[in-house]
Amino acid sequence: MDRFNRITLAVFLPCVVVLCGCQDLAVHDTRSLLDPNVKRSEVLGLVAGFGTTFAALPDLLAMLRRRSTSGMNPRMAAIMGVFQILWVYYGLLINSRPVILWNVIAVLVNFLSVGLYFYFDHKEKPLRTAVKQHP
């Protein structure tokens, strides 16, 4: 065994032993100070969900501003939307309001992106056809 592996083992093994005796030090989900009916894990879930849900929004807004499909891939948004429907179902199974809320919004954002892609693509087809025919 080389020196690096011995040092890693010498550090890792005591850490595992110490952590095994720390079950009582785990963070417990407590009630929020703002609303006693909401747990802190739900507040954290709402904040985290906000960021991941609106990650697709810049592409949607850019497409609306340009009124063009350039740079947009509808397959990615459609695949995300389908899997976010599964996240909504999972949220219902585990009864998690943050998972349900943010994924319903994300489904709407992604399917709106797909719908707008096809709308703008339909408007751009005559222009592409005219450019191909006119050298």
C-alpha positions in Angstrom: 0.0 0.0 0.0 1.5 3.3 -1.0 1.8 6.3 1.3 -1.2 8.2 -0.1 -3.5 5.2 0.5 -2.3 4.7 4.1 -2.8 8.4 4.9 -6.3 8.4 3.3 -7.2 5.3 5.3 -5.7 6.8 8.5 -7.9 9.8 8.1 -11.0 8.2 6.7 -11.4 5.4 9.2 -11.5 7.6 12.3 -13.9 9.9 10.6 -16.3 7.1 9.9 -16.1 5.9 13.5 -16.8 9.3 14.8 -19.7 9.9 12.4 -21.3 6.6 13.3 -21.7 7.8 16.9 -23.3 11.1 15.9 -26.9 10.1 15.1 -28.3 12.5 17.7 -26.5 15.4 16.1 -28.7 15.2 12.9 -30.6 18.3 11.9 -34.3 17.9 12.7 -36.9 19.5 10.6 -38.4 22.2 12.7 -41.3 24.6 12.2 -40.7 27.9 10.4 -40.6 31.0 12.5 -42.7 32.8 9.9 -45.6 30.3 9.8 -45.8 27.5 12.3 -47.8 25.4 9.8 -44.8 25.3 7.4 -41.7 23.2 8.0 -38.2 24.6 7.3 -37.6 21.9 4.7 -40.6 23.2 2.8 -39.2 26.8 2.9 -35.9 25.4 1.6 -37.7 23.4 -1.1 -39.6 26.5 -2.2 -36.4 28.6 -2.5 -34.5 25.8 -4.3 -37.5 25.1 -6.6 -37.7 28.7 -7.6 -34.2 28.6 -9.1 -34.5 25.3 -11.0 -38.0 26.1 -12.3 -37.1 29.4 -13.9 -33.8 28.1 -15.4 -35.7 27.6 -18.7 -37.2 31.1 -18.6 -34.3 33.0 -20.3 -34.6 30.8 -23.5 -38.4 31.5 -23.5 -37.9 35.2 -23.1 -35.2 35.4 -25.7 -37.4 33.6 -28.2 -40.3 36.0 -27.5 -38.0 39.0 -27.9 -36.5 37.7 -31.2 -39.8 36.4 -32.4 -37.7 33.6 -33.9 -36.9 30.0 -33.2 -33.2 30.4 -33.8 -31.1 28.9 -31.0 -34.1 27.0 -29.5 -34.3 23.2 -29.2 -37.9 22.2 -28.7 -36.9 18.6 -27.8 -35.1 19.7 -24.7 -38.0 21.7 -23.4 -40.5 18.9 -24.3 -38.3 16.2 -22.5 -38.0 18.4 -19.5 -41.7 19.0 -19.4 -42.5 15.3 -19.6 -40.1 14.5 -16.8 -41.4 17.4 -14.7 -44.9 15.8 -15.0 -43.3 12.8 -13.3 -41.9 15.1 -10.6 -45.5 16.4 -10.0 -46.7 12.9 -9.6 -43.8 12.2 -7.2 -44.7 15.3 -5.2 -48.2 14.1 -4.9 -47.0 10.7 -3.7 -44.8 12.1 -1.0 -47.2 15.0 -0.3 -44.6 17.7 -0.9 -46.0 21.1 -1.7 -42.7 22.6 -3.0 -42.2 19.7 -5.4 -45.7 19.9 -6.7 -45.8 23.7 -7.0 -42.6 24.4 -8.8 -42.9 21.4 -11.2 -46.4 22.4 -12.2 -45.0 25.9 -13.1 -42.0 24.3 -14.8 -44.3 22.1 -16.9 -46.2 25.2 -18.0 -42.9 27.1 -18.9 -41.5 24.3 -20.9 -44.7 23.5 -22.8 -45.2 27.2 -23.5 -41.6 27.2 -24.9 -42.5 24.2 -27.2 -45.8 25.8 -28.3 -44.1 29.1 -29.1 -41.4 27.3 -31.0 -44.0 25.7 -33.3 -45.9 29.0 -33.6 -42.7 30.9 -34.7 -41.5 28.0 -36.8 -44.8 28.0 -38.7 -44.4 31.7 -39.3 -40.8 31.3 -40.5 -41.4 28.4 -42.9 -42.7 30.7 -45.8 -39.6 32.9 -45.3 -37.2 29.9 -45.5 -39.0 28.6 -48.5 -38.8 32.0 -50.3 -35.1 32.3 -49.5 -34.4 28.8 -50.9 -36.3 29.5 -54.1 -34.8 33.0 -54.7 -31.0 32.8 -55.2 
